[in-house]
């Protein structure tokens, strides 16, 4: 069994590959060869909460669960437990980055199938860490000419625009309105 760190995930999981895998998983779910349980929470008092969700993809041959805790005094830490179809444990994966990449990849799949094929401008509301991979994924499936980003705090949207323009090589404008 392997233990994969956040650095391993970032090094080995490209956005292009994540989009491909998320789309395959959605196709398997649609075909009835995959299933997932929505997030469940377990809490006995007002301290830590255990969150968990599980999935199986028989076509790919994997079962897994994502587990994390939240607490007002400590940051969340996400783990994925991955098993083979025969029940053999394959890996424990630190999954903060994995969740961020997967969320972005889902936006890439949605953009590929739902946005107009000639779409070249993106309006992005929010500049938090999830917005980074969502924009990266959209840029994977559409040749973007311009991104406009709005968030409530001007310093956040300016920081996001500058960092993501450099990272993705895109024209990104921080704007004063969600409109």
C-alpha positions in Angstrom: 0.0 0.0 0.0 1.3 3.5 -0.8 1.0 6.8 1.0 0.7 9.8 -1.4 1.4 13.2 0.0 0.0 16.5 -1.2 3.2 17.1 -3.1 2.8 13.7 -4.9 -0.7 14.6 -5.9 0.3 18.0 -7.3 3.3 16.5 -9.1 1.5 13.6 -10.8 -2.1 14.6 -11.3 -2.4 17.1 -14.2 -5.6 19.0 -14.8 -6.0 17.4 -18.3 -5.8 13.9 -16.7 -8.2 14.9 -13.9 -10.7 16.2 -16.4 -10.4 12.9 -18.3 -10.9 10.8 -15.1 -13.8 12.9 -13.8 -15.6 12.6 -17.1 -15.0 8.8 -17.2 -16.4 8.6 -13.6 -19.5 10.5 -14.6 -20.0 8.3 -17.6 -19.7 5.2 -15.4 -22.2 6.6 -12.9 -24.6 7.3 -15.8 -24.2 3.8 -17.0 -24.8 2.3 -13.6 -21.3 0.9 -13.1 -20.4 3.5 -10.5 -22.1 5.0 -7.5 -21.4 7.3 -4.6 -22.8 8.2 -1.2 -23.3 11.9 -0.5 -21.3 13.5 2.3 -22.3 12.3 5.8 -21.3 14.0 9.0 -20.8 12.6 12.5 -20.6 14.9 15.5 -21.3 14.2 19.2 -20.8 17.7 20.6 -19.8 21.1 19.4 -16.1 20.2 18.8 -14.8 18.2 15.8 -17.0 16.9 13.0 -16.1 13.9 11.0 -17.2 14.1 7.3 -17.1 11.2 5.0 -18.3 10.1 1.6 -17.7 6.9 -0.4 -17.7 5.8 -4.0 -17.3 2.7 -6.1 -16.5 2.5 -9.8 -16.8 -1.1 -10.9 -15.7 -0.4 -14.5 -12.5 1.2 -13.3 -12.1 -1.4 -10.5 -11.8 1.0 -7.5 -13.6 1.7 -4.3 -12.8 4.6 -2.0 -13.7 6.9 0.7 -12.8 10.6 1.4 -12.7 11.4 5.1 -11.9 14.7 6.8 -12.5 16.5 10.0 -13.4 20.1 10.7 -13.0 22.0 14.0 -13.1 25.7 14.8 -9.5 25.7 16.1 -7.8 23.6 13.4 -7.8 23.4 9.6 -9.5 20.6 7.8 -7.2 17.7 6.6 -8.5 15.5 3.9 -7.6 11.8 3.3 -8.7 9.4 0.6 -8.6 5.7 1.3 -8.4 3.8 -2.1 -9.1 0.1 -2.5 -9.0 -2.3 -5.5 -12.2 -4.0 -6.5 -11.1 -7.2 -4.6 -11.0 -5.1 -1.4 -7.2 -4.9 -1.3 -6.0 -1.5 0.1 -4.0 0.4 -2.5 -3.3 3.8 -1.1 -3.9 6.5 1.5 -3.8 9.8 -0.2 -3.6 13.3 1.3 -6.4 14.9 -0.5 -6.6 18.7 0.1 -5.1 19.3 -3.4 -6.9 16.3 -4.8 -10.3 17.7 -3.9 -9.3 21.1 -5.3 -8.2 19.6 -8.6 -11.3 17.3 -8.8 -13.6 20.3 -8.2 -11.9 22.2 -11.0 -12.0 19.2 -13.3 -15.8 18.9 -12.9 -16.0 22.5 -14.1 -13.9 21.6 -17.1 -16.2 18.7 -17.9 -19.3 20.9 -17.5 -17.7 23.6 -19.7 -16.8 21.1 -22.4 -20.3 19.9 -22.7 -22.5 22.8 -21.7 -20.7 26.0 -22.8 -20.9 27.2 -26.4 -18.0 25.8 -28.4 -16.9 29.3 -29.4 -16.9 30.7 -25.8 -13.7 32.6 -25.3 -14.5 34.9 -22.3 -15.0 33.7 -18.7 -16.7 35.6 -15.9 -15.5 34.2 -12.6 -17.2 35.1 -9.3 -15.0 34.4 -6.4 -11.2 34.2 -6.1 -10.7 31.6 -3.4 -8.5 28.5 -3.8 -11.3 26.5 -5.6 -11.5 29.3 -8.2 -7.8 28.6 -9.2 -8.5 25.0 -10.4 -11.9 25.9 -11.9 -10.3 28.5 -14.1 -7.4 26.1 -14.9 -9.9 23.5 -16.0 -12.0 25.8 -18.2 -8.7 27.0 -19.8 -8.0 23.3 -20.6 -11.2 22.9 -22.6 -11.6 26.4 -24.2 -9.0 28.7 -25.8 -9.7 31.7 -23.6 -9.1 35.3 -24.7 -10.2 37.0 -21.5 -11.1 36.3 -17.9 -12.9 38.7 -15.7 -12.8 37.9 -12.0 -14.9 39.5 -9.2 -14.8 38.9 -5.5 -15.9 41.1 -2.7 -12.5 42.2 -1.6 -10.6 44.2 -4.2 -7.2 43.0 -2.9 -8.2 39.3 -3.3 -9.4 39.7 -6.9 -6.3 41.7 -7.8 -4.0 39.2 -6.2 -5.9 36.3 -8.0 -5.8 38.1 -11.4 -2.1 38.7 -11.2 -1.2 35.2 -9.9 -3.4 33.3 -12.3 -2.4 35.5 -15.3 1.2 34.5 -14.7 0.4 30.9 -14.0 -1.9 30.3 -17.0 -0.6 32.9 -19.4 -4.1 34.5 -19.8 -5.4 38.0 -19.9 -7.2 38.3 -16.5 -9.0 41.5 -15.3 -10.1 42.1 -11.8 -13.5 43.8 -12.0 -15.6 45.8 -9.6 -18.9 44.0 -10.2 -20.3 40.5 -10.7 -22.3 41.9 -13.6 
